[in-house]
Amino acid sequence: MGRSTLYQAAGGAAGMLALATDFHARCLADPVLEHPFSHLDDPEHVQHLAAYWGEVFGGPPTYSGRHGGHSGMLRIHANQCDEDPFSGRFLEVFDEAVAHTLPDDPALRGALHDYMVAATREVAAVFPASATVPDALPMPHWAWSGPTGGDS
């Protein structure tokens, strides 16, 4: 039997929800990240975030089925400002949430960190007012060794 997916190693849906909940709370408490997180229009943001991360890390395609997949996520973040002032602190807070909520597994933590480095770069690229997000972008999938072609 092969190695589990990152989703399974993180505790499945419950692990993703715990991570998203802790991450969101940390962002609200952070002086740099508080403003954008306190002005979210989506009361189910935490659940949607958990579903998105779950799908990326090898879980079910819940986010894509309900929220427009990767293009839908990028559109939520598009056209926010001329530059992304948050990605450095965003990554630090994500790492803190991972350390607090998920198993003490250096390989798991490293893989999730590497994913978030790539993800923050991609989201930062759509922040400018001039950015456009194409339709039907493929959902990223991330495994222990990094991005995959869809097999987590």
N, CA, C and O atoms as a GROMACS GRO file, in nm:
protein
  608
    1MET      N    1   0.085  -0.119   0.000
    1MET     CA    2   0.000   0.000   0.000
    1MET      C    3   0.089   0.124   0.000
    1MET      O    4   0.189   0.128   0.071
    2GLY      N    5   0.053   0.223  -0.077
    2GLY     CA    6   0.131   0.345  -0.087
    2GLY      C    7   0.113   0.436   0.032
    2GLY      O    8   0.029   0.413   0.119
    3ARG      N    9   0.192   0.537   0.033
    3ARG     CA   10   0.185   0.637   0.139
    3ARG      C   11   0.051   0.710   0.133
    3ARG      O   12  -0.004   0.732   0.025
    4SER      N   13   0.000   0.747   0.248
    4SER     CA   14  -0.127   0.819   0.253
    4SER      C   15  -0.115   0.956   0.186
    4SER      O   16  -0.005   1.007   0.165
    5THR      N   17  -0.229   1.013   0.154
    5THR     CA   18  -0.229   1.149   0.102
    5THR      C   19  -0.202   1.246   0.216
    5THR      O   20  -0.212   1.210   0.333
    6LEU      N   21  -0.168   1.368   0.181
    6LEU     CA   22  -0.152   1.473   0.283
    6LEU      C   23  -0.283   1.493   0.358
    6LEU      O   24  -0.284   1.515   0.479
    7TYR      N   25  -0.393   1.484   0.286
    7TYR     CA   26  -0.526   1.497   0.345
    7TYR      C   27  -0.546   1.392   0.454
    7TYR      O   28  -0.589   1.425   0.565
    8GLN      N   29  -0.514   1.267   0.424
    8GLN     CA   30  -0.528   1.160   0.522
    8GLN      C   31  -0.433   1.181   0.640
    8GLN      O   32  -0.472   1.164   0.756
    9ALA      N   33  -0.309   1.217   0.612
    9ALA     CA   34  -0.210   1.236   0.718
    9ALA      C   35  -0.247   1.351   0.810
    9ALA      O   36  -0.211   1.351   0.928
   10ALA      N   37  -0.319   1.450   0.756
   10ALA     CA   38  -0.361   1.565   0.836
   10ALA      C   39  -0.489   1.539   0.914
   10ALA      O   40  -0.534   1.625   0.990
   11GLY      N   41  -0.549   1.422   0.896
   11GLY     CA   42  -0.670   1.390   0.971
   11GLY      C   43  -0.798   1.401   0.890
   11GLY      O   44  -0.907   1.406   0.948
   12GLY      N   45  -0.787   1.405   0.758
   12GLY     CA   46  -0.905   1.410   0.674
   12GLY      C   47  -0.984   1.538   0.690
   12GLY      O   48  -0.928   1.644   0.718
   13ALA      N   49  -1.114   1.527   0.672
   13ALA     CA   50  -1.201   1.646   0.678
   13ALA      C   51  -1.193   1.714   0.814
   13ALA      O   52  -1.192   1.837   0.821
   14ALA      N   53  -1.187   1.636   0.921
   14ALA     CA   54  -1.178   1.695   1.055
   14ALA      C   55  -1.048   1.772   1.073
   14ALA      O   56  -1.046   1.879   1.133
   15GLY      N   57  -0.938   1.717   1.022
   15GLY     CA   58  -0.810   1.786   1.031
   15GLY      C   59  -0.808   1.915   0.951
   15GLY      O   60  -0.755   2.016   0.997
   16MET      N   61  -0.866   1.911   0.832
   16MET     CA   62  -0.872   2.032   0.749
   16MET      C   63  -0.958   2.139   0.815
   16MET      O   64  -0.922   2.257   0.813
   17LEU      N   65  -1.070   2.099   0.874
   17LEU     CA   66  -1.156   2.196   0.941
   17LEU      C   67  -1.086   2.254   1.064
   17LEU      O   68  -1.096   2.375   1.089
   18ALA      N   69  -1.016   2.171   1.139
   18ALA     CA   70  -0.941   2.222   1.255
   18ALA      C   71  -0.834   2.320   1.211
   18ALA      O   72  -0.815   2.425   1.273
   19LEU      N   73  -0.763   2.287   1.103
   19LEU     CA   74  -0.659   2.376   1.052
   19LEU      C   75  -0.718   2.508   1.005
   19LEU      O   76  -0.668   2.615   1.040
   20ALA      N   77  -0.825   2.502   0.926
   20ALA     CA   78  -0.887   2.625   0.875
   20ALA      C   79  -0.944   2.710   0.988
   20ALA      O   80  -0.934   2.833   0.983
   21THR      N   81  -1.002   2.647   1.088
   21THR     CA   82  -1.058   2.720   1.202
   21THR      C   83  -0.949   2.791   1.280
   21THR      O   84  -0.962   2.909   1.312
   22ASP      N   85  -0.841   2.720   1.310
   22ASP     CA   86  -0.730   2.778   1.385
   22ASP      C   87  -0.663   2.889   1.304
   22ASP      O   88  -0.631   2.995   1.357
   23PHE      N   89  -0.641   2.863   1.176
   23PHE     CA   90  -0.578   2.962   1.089
   23PHE      C   91  -0.662   3.090   1.083
   23PHE      O   92  -0.608   3.200   1.098
   24HIS      N   93  -0.790   3.076   1.062
   24HIS     CA   94  -0.879   3.192   1.053
   24HIS      C   95  -0.876   3.272   1.184
   24HIS      O   96  -0.869   3.395   1.181
   25ALA      N   97  -0.882   3.204   1.297
   25ALA     CA   98  -0.878   3.273   1.427
   25ALA      C   99  -0.746   3.348   1.445
   25ALA      O  100  -0.744   3.460   1.495
   26ARG      N  101  -0.637   3.286   1.404
   26ARG     CA  102  -0.506   3.352   1.414
   26ARG      C  103  -0.499   3.476   1.324
   26ARG      O  104  -0.441   3.577   1.362
   27CYS      N  105  -0.557   3.466   1.205
   27CYS     CA  106  -0.559   3.581   1.114
   27CYS      C  107  -0.639   3.696   1.174
   27CYS      O  108  -0.598   3.812   1.164
   28LEU      N  109  -0.752   3.665   1.235
   28LEU     CA  110  -0.834   3.769   1.297
   28LEU      C  111  -0.762   3.836   1.413
   28LEU      O  112  -0.786   3.953   1.442
   29ALA      N  113  -0.674   3.763   1.480
   29ALA     CA  114  -0.600   3.817   1.594
   29ALA      C  115  -0.470   3.886   1.554
   29ALA      O  116  -0.404   3.947   1.638
   30ASP      N  117  -0.433   3.877   1.428
   30ASP     CA  118  -0.306   3.930   1.380
   30ASP      C  119  -0.323   4.074   1.330
   30ASP      O  120  -0.412   4.100   1.250
   31PRO      N  121  -0.238   4.168   1.376
   31PRO     CA  122  -0.255   4.307   1.333
   31PRO      C  123  -0.234   4.330   1.183
   31PRO      O  124  -0.290   4.425   1.128
   32VAL      N  125  -0.156   4.246   1.117
   32VAL     CA  126  -0.134   4.261   0.973
   32VAL      C  127  -0.249   4.199   0.894
   32VAL      O  128  -0.293   4.255   0.793
   33LEU      N  129  -0.297   4.084   0.938
   33LEU     CA  130  -0.396   4.008   0.861
   33LEU      C  131  -0.540   4.034   0.902
   33LEU      O  132  -0.632   3.996   0.830
   34GLU      N  133  -0.560   4.098   1.013
   34GLU     CA  134  -0.696   4.114   1.067
   34GLU      C  135  -0.790   4.184   0.970
   34GLU      O  136  -0.903   4.139   0.952
   35HIS      N  137  -0.746   4.292   0.907
   35HIS     CA  138  -0.838   4.371   0.825
   35HIS      C  139  -0.906   4.290   0.714
   35HIS      O  140  -1.029   4.290   0.707
   36PRO      N  141  -0.832   4.222   0.628
   36PRO     CA  142  -0.903   4.149   0.522
   36PRO      C  143  -0.988   4.034   0.575
   36PRO      O  144  -1.092   4.002   0.518
   37PHE      N  145  -0.944   3.971   0.682
   37PHE     CA  146  -1.020   3.859   0.735
   37PHE      C  147  -1.143   3.902   0.812
   37PHE      O  148  -1.240   3.826   0.823
   38SER      N  149  -1.142   4.022   0.866
   38SER     CA  150  -1.260   4.069   0.940
   38SER      C  151  -1.367   4.125   0.847
   38SER      O  152  -1.478   4.153   0.892
   39HIS      N  153  -1.336   4.141   0.720
   39HIS     CA  154  -1.431   4.198   0.624
   39HIS      C  155  -1.480   4.094   0.522
   39HIS      O  156  -1.524   4.131   0.413
   40LEU      N  157  -1.472   3.968   0.557
   40LEU     CA  158  -1.518   3.864   0.465
   40LEU      C  159  -1.670   3.865   0.456
   40LEU      O  160  -1.739   3.880   0.556
   41ASP      N  161  -1.719   3.848   0.335
   41ASP     CA  162  -1.863   3.845   0.312
   41ASP      C  163  -1.921   3.705   0.327
   41ASP      O  164  -2.043   3.688   0.324
   42ASP      N  165  -1.838   3.606   0.344
   42ASP     CA  166  -1.883   3.467   0.344
   42ASP      C  167  -1.884   3.411   0.487
   42ASP      O  168  -1.777   3.387   0.544
   43PRO      N  169  -2.002   3.390   0.545
   43PRO     CA  170  -2.007   3.337   0.681
   43PRO      C  171  -1.957   3.193   0.691
   43PRO      O  172  -1.932   3.144   0.801
   44GLU      N  173  -1.942   3.124   0.579
   44GLU     CA  174  -1.893   2.987   0.578
   44GLU      C  175  -1.750   2.978   0.524
   44GLU      O  176  -1.708   2.875   0.472
   45HIS      N  177  -1.677   3.089   0.536
   45HIS     CA  178  -1.540   3.094   0.484
   45HIS      C  179  -1.454   2.980   0.539
   45HIS      O  180  -1.381   2.917   0.463
   46VAL      N  181  -1.462   2.954   0.667
   46VAL     CA  182  -1.377   2.850   0.727
   46VAL      C  183  -1.407   2.714   0.666
   46VAL      O  184  -1.315   2.639   0.633
   47GLN      N  185  -1.534   2.682   0.649
   47GLN     CA  186  -1.572   2.554   0.590
   47GLN      C  187  -1.526   2.545   0.444
   47GLN      O  188  -1.480   2.441   0.398
   48HIS      N  189  -1.539   2.656   0.371
   48HIS     CA  190  -1.495   2.658   0.232
   48HIS      C  191  -1.343   2.644   0.222
   48HIS      O  192  -1.292   2.573   0.135
   49LEU      N  193  -1.271   2.710   0.311
   49LEU     CA  194  -1.126   2.700   0.314
   49LEU      C  195  -1.083   2.556   0.343
   49LEU      O  196  -0.993   2.503   0.278
   50ALA      N  197  -1.148   2.494   0.439
   50ALA     CA  198  -1.117   2.354   0.472
   50ALA      C  199  -1.143   2.263   0.353
   50ALA      O  200  -1.064   2.173   0.325
   51ALA      N  201  -1.253   2.286   0.282
   51ALA     CA  202  -1.285   2.204   0.164
   51ALA      C  203  -1.183   2.226   0.053
   51ALA      O  204  -1.142   2.130  -0.014
   52TYR      N  205  -1.141   2.351   0.033
   52TYR     CA  206  -1.042   2.381  -0.071
   52TYR      C  207  -0.910   2.311  -0.039
   52TYR      O  208  -0.856   2.237  -0.122
   53TRP      N  209  -0.858   2.334   0.082
   53TRP     CA  210  -0.732   2.270   0.120
   53TRP      C  211  -0.745   2.118   0.114
   53TRP      O  212  -0.654   2.050   0.068
   54GLY      N  213  -0.857   2.066   0.161
   54GLY     CA  214  -0.877   1.922   0.157
   54GLY      C  215  -0.865   1.867   0.016
   54GLY      O  216  -0.799   1.765  -0.006
   55GLU      N  217  -0.928   1.934  -0.078
   55GLU     CA  218  -0.921   1.890  -0.217
   55GLU      C  219  -0.779   1.898  -0.271
   55GLU      O  220  -0.732   1.806  -0.339
   56VAL      N  221  -0.710   2.006  -0.243
   56VAL     CA  222  -0.571   2.022  -0.288
   56VAL      C  223  -0.483   1.910  -0.234
   56VAL      O  224  -0.395   1.861  -0.305
   57PHE      N  225  -0.504   1.871  -0.109
   57PHE     CA  226  -0.417   1.775  -0.042
   57PHE      C  227  -0.460   1.630  -0.059
   57PHE      O  228  -0.408   1.541   0.008
   58GLY      N  229  -0.556   1.605  -0.150
   58GLY     CA  230  -0.590   1.467  -0.182
   58GLY      C  231  -0.725   1.420  -0.132
   58GLY      O  232  -0.757   1.302  -0.142
   59GLY      N  233  -0.805   1.510  -0.080
   59GLY     CA  234  -0.939   1.476  -0.035
   59GLY      C  235  -1.041   1.485  -0.146
   59GLY      O  236  -1.005   1.502  -0.263
   60PRO      N  237  -1.168   1.475  -0.112
   60PRO     CA  238  -1.274   1.477  -0.213
   60PRO      C  239  -1.287   1.613  -0.281
   60PRO      O  240  -1.248   1.715  -0.225
   61PRO      N  241  -1.343   1.615  -0.403
   61PRO     CA  242  -1.356   1.740  -0.479
   61PRO      C  243  -1.475   1.825  -0.435
   61PRO      O  244  -1.550   1.876  -0.518
   62THR      N  245  -1.491   1.840  -0.307
   62THR     CA  246  -1.604   1.915  -0.251
   62THR      C  247  -1.602   2.060  -0.294
   62THR      O  248  -1.705   2.114  -0.336
   63TYR      N  249  -1.487   2.125  -0.284
   63TYR     CA  250  -1.480   2.267  -0.318
   63TYR      C  251  -1.512   2.289  -0.465
   63TYR      O  252  -1.591   2.377  -0.499
   64SER      N  253  -1.452   2.212  -0.552
   64SER     CA  254  -1.477   2.229  -0.696
   64SER      C  255  -1.623   2.207  -0.729
   64SER      O  256  -1.680   2.280  -0.812
   65GLY      N  257  -1.684   2.110  -0.667
   65GLY     CA  258  -1.823   2.080  -0.695
   65GLY      C  259  -1.920   2.188  -0.654
   65GLY      O  260  -2.028   2.202  -0.711
   66ARG      N  261  -1.882   2.266  -0.554
   66ARG     CA  262  -1.975   2.366  -0.499
   66ARG      C  263  -1.934   2.511  -0.524
   66ARG      O  264  -2.020   2.600  -0.521
   67HIS      N  265  -1.805   2.537  -0.549
   67HIS     CA  266  -1.759   2.676  -0.547
   67HIS      C  267  -1.674   2.718  -0.667
   67HIS      O  268  -1.605   2.819  -0.661
   68GLY      N  269  -1.679   2.643  -0.774
   68GLY     CA  270  -1.611   2.688  -0.896
   68GLY      C  271  -1.465   2.652  -0.905
   68GLY      O  272  -1.394   2.708  -0.989
   69GLY      N  273  -1.417   2.562  -0.822
   69GLY     CA  274  -1.281   2.515  -0.832
   69GLY      C  275  -1.176   2.622  -0.812
   69GLY      O  276  -1.197   2.722  -0.742
   70HIS      N  277  -1.063   2.600  -0.874
   70HIS     CA  278  -0.948   2.688  -0.855
   70HIS      C  279  -0.975   2.829  -0.909
   70HIS      O  280  -0.936   2.927  -0.847
   71SER      N  281  -1.040   2.838  -1.024
   71SER     CA  282  -1.073   2.970  -1.079
   71SER      C  283  -1.163   3.046  -0.982
   71SER      O  284  -1.147   3.166  -0.964
   72GLY      N  285  -1.258   2.977  -0.922
   72GLY     CA  286  -1.347   3.041  -0.825
   72GLY      C  287  -1.272   3.096  -0.706
   72GLY      O  288  -1.299   3.207  -0.661
   73MET      N  289  -1.176   3.018  -0.654
   73MET     CA  290  -1.097   3.065  -0.540
   73MET      C  291  -1.014   3.187  -0.578
   73MET      O  292  -1.010   3.285  -0.504
   74LEU      N  293  -0.950   3.182  -0.694
   74LEU     CA  294  -0.867   3.295  -0.735
   74LEU      C  295  -0.950   3.421  -0.757
   74LEU      O  296  -0.905   3.531  -0.727
   75ARG      N  297  -1.071   3.406  -0.809
   75ARG     CA  298  -1.157   3.523  -0.830
   75ARG      C  299  -1.194   3.590  -0.699
   75ARG      O  300  -1.211   3.712  -0.694
   76ILE      N  301  -1.208   3.513  -0.593
   76ILE     CA  302  -1.237   3.572  -0.462
   76ILE      C  303  -1.125   3.666  -0.420
   76ILE      O  304  -1.150   3.769  -0.358
   77HIS      N  305  -1.001   3.631  -0.455
   77HIS     CA  306  -0.885   3.708  -0.413
   77HIS      C  307  -0.839   3.811  -0.516
   77HIS      O  308  -0.752   3.893  -0.486
   78ALA      N  309  -0.895   3.806  -0.635
   78ALA     CA  310  -0.847   3.893  -0.743
   78ALA      C  311  -0.887   4.039  -0.722
   78ALA      O  312  -0.988   4.070  -0.658
   79ASN      N  313  -0.804   4.126  -0.776
   79ASN     CA  314  -0.832   4.270  -0.785
   79ASN      C  315  -0.847   4.338  -0.649
   79ASN      O  316  -0.928   4.429  -0.634
   80GLN      N  317  -0.770   4.294  -0.551
   80GLN     CA  318  -0.779   4.349  -0.416
   80GLN      C  319  -0.697   4.476  -0.396
   80GLN      O  320  -0.743   4.571  -0.334
   81CYS      N  321  -0.576   4.478  -0.449
   81CYS     CA  322  -0.488   4.594  -0.432
   81CYS      C  323  -0.372   4.580  -0.530
   81CYS      O  324  -0.361   4.480  -0.600
   82ASP      N  325  -0.288   4.680  -0.536
   82ASP     CA  326  -0.179   4.679  -0.632
   82ASP      C  327  -0.065   4.584  -0.595
   82ASP      O  328   0.013   4.544  -0.681
   83GLU      N  329  -0.055   4.550  -0.469
   83GLU     CA  330   0.047   4.454  -0.428
   83GLU      C  331  -0.007   4.374  -0.311
   83GLU      O  332  -0.104   4.413  -0.247
   84ASP      N  333   0.056   4.262  -0.285
   84ASP     CA  334   0.013   4.174  -0.176
   84ASP      C  335   0.100   4.200  -0.054
   84ASP      O  336   0.214   4.153  -0.049
   85PRO      N  337   0.049   4.272   0.045
   85PRO     CA  338   0.128   4.300   0.164
   85PRO      C  339   0.120   4.188   0.268
   85PRO      O  340   0.179   4.200   0.376
   86PHE      N  341   0.048   4.082   0.238
   86PHE     CA  342   0.014   3.984   0.341
   86PHE      C  343   0.090   3.852   0.332
   86PHE      O  344   0.097   3.781   0.433
   87SER      N  345   0.146   3.816   0.218
   87SER     CA  346   0.190   3.678   0.199
   87SER      C  347   0.296   3.633   0.300
   87SER      O  348   0.291   3.519   0.344
   88GLY      N  349   0.391   3.718   0.337
   88GLY     CA  350   0.491   3.677   0.435
   88GLY      C  351   0.429   3.643   0.569
   88GLY      O  352   0.457   3.537   0.625
   89ARG      N  353   0.348   3.731   0.621
   89ARG     CA  354   0.283   3.706   0.749
   89ARG      C  355   0.179   3.594   0.735
   89ARG      O  356   0.162   3.514   0.827
   90PHE      N  357   0.112   3.588   0.622
   90PHE     CA  358   0.014   3.483   0.595
   90PHE      C  359   0.080   3.346   0.610
   90PHE      O  360   0.024   3.256   0.672
   91LEU      N  361   0.198   3.331   0.552
   91LEU     CA  362   0.271   3.204   0.559
   91LEU      C  363   0.311   3.173   0.703
   91LEU      O  364   0.300   3.058   0.746
   92GLU      N  365   0.358   3.272   0.776
   92GLU     CA  366   0.395   3.249   0.916
   92GLU      C  367   0.276   3.201   0.998
   92GLU      O  368   0.287   3.107   1.077
   93VAL      N  369   0.162   3.266   0.980
   93VAL     CA  370   0.042   3.229   1.055
   93VAL      C  371  -0.007   3.090   1.013
   93VAL      O  372  -0.051   3.012   1.098
   94PHE      N  373   0.001   3.059   0.885
   94PHE     CA  374  -0.035   2.925   0.838
   94PHE      C  375   0.053   2.820   0.906
   94PHE      O  376   0.002   2.720   0.957
   95ASP      N  377   0.184   2.843   0.908
   95ASP     CA  378   0.275   2.748   0.973
   95ASP      C  379   0.243   2.732   1.121
   95ASP      O  380   0.250   2.622   1.175
   96GLU      N  381   0.208   2.841   1.188
   96GLU     CA  382   0.169   2.834   1.330
   96GLU      C  383   0.044   2.748   1.347
   96GLU      O  384   0.037   2.666   1.438
   97ALA      N  385  -0.054   2.767   1.260
   97ALA     CA  386  -0.178   2.689   1.269
   97ALA      C  387  -0.152   2.542   1.242
   97ALA      O  388  -0.208   2.456   1.310
   98VAL      N  389  -0.068   2.512   1.144
   98VAL     CA  390  -0.032   2.372   1.116
   98VAL      C  391   0.033   2.310   1.239
   98VAL      O  392  -0.003   2.199   1.279
   99ALA      N  393   0.128   2.380   1.299
   99ALA     CA  394   0.198   2.328   1.416
   99ALA      C  395   0.104   2.306   1.534
   99ALA      O  396   0.122   2.214   1.613
  100HIS      N  397   0.004   2.390   1.545
  100HIS     CA  398  -0.089   2.382   1.658
  100HIS      C  399  -0.196   2.275   1.640
  100HIS      O  400  -0.241   2.216   1.738
  101THR      N  401  -0.238   2.248   1.516
  101THR     CA  402  -0.354   2.162   1.496
  101THR      C  403  -0.326   2.025   1.436
  101THR      O  404  -0.404   1.932   1.458
  102LEU      N  405  -0.219   2.010   1.363
  102LEU     CA  406  -0.197   1.884   1.291
  102LEU      C  407  -0.089   1.800   1.358
  102LEU      O  408  -0.016   1.850   1.444
  103PRO      N  409  -0.078   1.672   1.319
  103PRO     CA  410   0.022   1.585   1.381
  103PRO      C  411   0.163   1.642   1.371
  103PRO      O  412   0.197   1.714   1.277
  104ASP      N  413   0.244   1.608   1.470
  104ASP     CA  414   0.383   1.654   1.475
  104ASP      C  415   0.465   1.566   1.380
  104ASP      O  416   0.536   1.475   1.422
  105ASP      N  417   0.453   1.597   1.253
  105ASP     CA  418   0.518   1.520   1.148
  105ASP      C  419   0.593   1.619   1.059
  105ASP      O  420   0.532   1.692   0.982
  106PRO      N  421   0.726   1.622   1.070
  106PRO     CA  422   0.803   1.719   0.992
  106PRO      C  423   0.779   1.710   0.841
  106PRO      O  424   0.777   1.812   0.773
  107ALA      N  425   0.760   1.590   0.789
  107ALA     CA  426   0.735   1.576   0.645
  107ALA      C  427   0.601   1.639   0.607
  107ALA      O  428   0.590   1.706   0.504
  108LEU      N  429   0.499   1.616   0.688
  108LEU     CA  430   0.368   1.676   0.664
  108LEU      C  431   0.376   1.828   0.672
  108LEU      O  432   0.327   1.898   0.583
  109ARG      N  433   0.437   1.877   0.777
  109ARG     CA  434   0.450   2.022   0.794
  109ARG      C  435   0.528   2.084   0.678
  109ARG      O  436   0.492   2.191   0.629
  110GLY      N  437   0.634   2.018   0.637
  110GLY     CA  438   0.715   2.070   0.526
  110GLY      C  439   0.638   2.074   0.396
  110GLY      O  440   0.648   2.170   0.320
  111ALA      N  441   0.562   1.969   0.368
  111ALA     CA  442   0.484   1.965   0.244
  111ALA      C  443   0.376   2.073   0.243
  111ALA      O  444   0.354   2.138   0.141
  112LEU      N  445   0.308   2.092   0.356
  112LEU     CA  446   0.204   2.196   0.362
  112LEU      C  447   0.266   2.335   0.351
  112LEU      O  448   0.209   2.423   0.286
  113HIS      N  449   0.380   2.355   0.414
  113HIS     CA  450   0.450   2.483   0.402
  113HIS      C  451   0.487   2.511   0.256
  113HIS      O  452   0.463   2.620   0.205
  114ASP      N  453   0.544   2.412   0.190
  114ASP     CA  454   0.585   2.430   0.051
  114ASP      C  455   0.465   2.462  -0.037
  114ASP      O  456   0.473   2.546  -0.127
  115TYR      N  457   0.353   2.396  -0.012
  115TYR     CA  458   0.230   2.428  -0.086
  115TYR      C  459   0.193   2.574  -0.066
  115TYR      O  460   0.164   2.645  -0.162
  116MET      N  461   0.193   2.619   0.060
  116MET     CA  462   0.147   2.755   0.087
  116MET      C  463   0.241   2.859   0.028
  116MET      O  464   0.196   2.967  -0.011
  117VAL      N  465   0.370   2.831   0.020
  117VAL     CA  466   0.462   2.922  -0.048
  117VAL      C  467   0.418   2.938  -0.194
  117VAL      O  468   0.408   3.051  -0.243
  118ALA      N  469   0.392   2.828  -0.261
  118ALA     CA  470   0.349   2.835  -0.401
  118ALA      C  471   0.212   2.901  -0.414
  118ALA      O  472   0.190   2.981  -0.505
  119ALA      N  473   0.122   2.869  -0.324
  119ALA     CA  474  -0.014   2.923  -0.331
  119ALA      C  475  -0.015   3.074  -0.309
  119ALA      O  476  -0.088   3.145  -0.378
  120THR      N  477   0.063   3.124  -0.214
  120THR     CA  478   0.063   3.268  -0.190
  120THR      C  479   0.122   3.344  -0.309
  120THR      O  480   0.078   3.455  -0.340
  121ARG      N  481   0.219   3.284  -0.375
  121ARG     CA  482   0.273   3.348  -0.497
  121ARG      C  483   0.166   3.356  -0.605
  121ARG      O  484   0.152   3.459  -0.672
  122GLU      N  485   0.091   3.249  -0.622
  122GLU     CA  486  -0.012   3.249  -0.726
  122GLU      C  487  -0.123   3.349  -0.693
  122GLU      O  488  -0.168   3.422  -0.782
  123VAL      N  489  -0.167   3.353  -0.570
  123VAL     CA  490  -0.273   3.446  -0.532
  123VAL      C  491  -0.223   3.590  -0.544
  123VAL      O  492  -0.298   3.677  -0.588
  124ALA      N  493  -0.098   3.616  -0.506
  124ALA     CA  494  -0.044   3.752  -0.517
  124ALA      C  495  -0.044   3.800  -0.662
  124ALA      O  496  -0.056   3.920  -0.687
  125ALA      N  497  -0.032   3.709  -0.756
  125ALA     CA  498  -0.031   3.748  -0.897
  125ALA      C  499  -0.166   3.799  -0.945
  125ALA      O  500  -0.172   3.869  -1.046
  126VAL      N  501  -0.275   3.766  -0.875
  126VAL     CA  502  -0.408   3.813  -0.917
  126VAL      C  503  -0.457   3.930  -0.833
  126VAL      O  504  -0.570   3.975  -0.851
  127PHE      N  505  -0.375   3.979  -0.740
  127PHE     CA  506  -0.417   4.092  -0.657
  127PHE      C  507  -0.436   4.222  -0.735
  127PHE      O  508  -0.531   4.294  -0.706
  128PRO      N  509  -0.350   4.255  -0.832
  128PRO     CA  510  -0.365   4.385  -0.898
  128PRO      C  511  -0.502   4.402  -0.965
  128PRO      O  512  -0.564   4.306  -1.008
  129ALA      N  513  -0.546   4.527  -0.972
  129ALA     CA  514  -0.676   4.558  -1.031
  129ALA      C  515  -0.684   4.513  -1.176
  129ALA      O  516  -0.793   4.487  -1.227
  130SER      N  517  -0.571   4.503  -1.243
  130SER     CA  518  -0.569   4.465  -1.384
  130SER      C  519  -0.570   4.314  -1.406
  130SER      O  520  -0.580   4.268  -1.520
  131ALA      N  521  -0.561   4.236  -1.300
  131ALA     CA  522  -0.551   4.091  -1.314
  131ALA      C  523  -0.683   4.029  -1.360
  131ALA      O  524  -0.791   4.074  -1.323
  132THR      N  525  -0.671   3.927  -1.442
  132THR     CA  526  -0.788   3.849  -1.482
  132THR      C  527  -0.764   3.703  -1.447
  132THR      O  528  -0.650   3.656  -1.448
  133VAL      N  529  -0.870   3.633  -1.415
  133VAL     CA  530  -0.862   3.492  -1.381
  133VAL      C  531  -0.934   3.412  -1.490
  133VAL      O  532  -1.054   3.430  -1.510
  134PRO      N  533  -0.862   3.327  -1.560
  134PRO     CA  534  -0.927   3.247  -1.665
  134PRO      C  535  -1.029   3.149  -1.607
  134PRO      O  536  -1.021   3.112  -1.490
  135ASP      N  537  -1.123   3.109  -1.689
  135ASP     CA  538  -1.220   3.007  -1.650
  135ASP      C  539  -1.153   2.870  -1.646
  135ASP      O  540  -1.054   2.845  -1.716
  136ALA      N  541  -1.208   2.782  -1.565
  136ALA     CA  542  -1.174   2.640  -1.563
  136ALA      C  543  -1.026   2.609  -1.543
  136ALA      O  544  -0.974   2.516  -1.604
  137LEU      N  545  -0.959   2.686  -1.459
  137LEU     CA  546  -0.821   2.651  -1.425
  137LEU      C  547  -0.822   2.517  -1.351
  137LEU      O  548  -0.912   2.492  -1.271
  138PRO      N  549  -0.724   2.431  -1.377
  138PRO     CA  550  -0.722   2.303  -1.306
  138PRO      C  551  -0.694   2.324  -1.158
  138PRO      O  552  -0.616   2.410  -1.118
  139MET      N  553  -0.760   2.244  -1.078
  139MET     CA  554  -0.738   2.247  -0.934
  139MET      C  555  -0.597   2.198  -0.906
  139MET      O  556  -0.557   2.093  -0.957
  140PRO      N  557  -0.520   2.271  -0.826
  140PRO     CA  558  -0.387   2.220  -0.791
  140PRO      C  559  -0.401   2.099  -0.699
  140PRO      O  560  -0.495   2.090  -0.619
  141HIS      N  561  -0.309   2.007  -0.711
  141HIS     CA  562  -0.304   1.892  -0.622
  141HIS      C  563  -0.162   1.883  -0.570
  141HIS      O  564  -0.065   1.896  -0.645
  142TRP      N  565  -0.150   1.861  -0.441
  142TRP     CA  566  -0.019   1.863  -0.376
  142TRP      C  567   0.000   1.733  -0.299
  142TRP      O  568  -0.090   1.688  -0.228
  143ALA      N  569   0.118   1.674  -0.314
  143ALA     CA  570   0.151   1.550  -0.246
  143ALA      C  571   0.277   1.571  -0.162
  143ALA      O  572   0.327   1.683  -0.150
  144TRP      N  573   0.328   1.465  -0.107
  144TRP     CA  574   0.444   1.472  -0.018
  144TRP      C  575   0.564   1.539  -0.085
  144TRP      O  576   0.640   1.610  -0.019
  145SER      N  577   0.581   1.516  -0.214
  145SER     CA  578   0.698   1.571  -0.283
  145SER      C  579   0.666   1.697  -0.362
  145SER      O  580   0.753   1.747  -0.434
  146GLY      N  581   0.545   1.750  -0.348
  146GLY     CA  582   0.512   1.874  -0.416
  146GLY      C  583   0.393   1.860  -0.508
  146GLY      O  584   0.310   1.770  -0.490
  147PRO      N  585   0.384   1.949  -0.607
  147PRO     CA  586   0.267   1.948  -0.696
  147PRO      C  587   0.262   1.821  -0.780
  147PRO      O  588   0.364   1.764  -0.816
  148THR      N  589   0.140   1.778  -0.808
  148THR     CA  590   0.119   1.660  -0.891
  148THR      C  591   0.030   1.696  -1.008
  148THR      O  592  -0.026   1.806  -1.013
  149GLY      N  593   0.017   1.607  -1.100
  149GLY     CA  594  -0.071   1.628  -1.214
  149GLY      C  595  -0.214   1.592  -1.182
  149GLY      O  596  -0.294   1.572  -1.274
  150GLY      N  597  -0.248   1.582  -1.055
  150GLY     CA  598  -0.384   1.547  -1.016
  150GLY      C  599  -0.388   1.427  -0.925
  150GLY      O  600  -0.488   1.404  -0.857
  151ASP      N  601  -0.281   1.349  -0.923
  151ASP     CA  602  -0.275   1.234  -0.832
  151ASP      C  603  -0.208   1.279  -0.704
  151ASP      O  604  -0.090   1.316  -0.703
  152SER      N  605  -0.283   1.276  -0.596
  152SER     CA  606  -0.230   1.322  -0.469
  152SER      C  607  -0.161   1.210  -0.400
  152SER      O  608  -0.109   1.228  -0.290
   0.00000   0.00000   0.00000
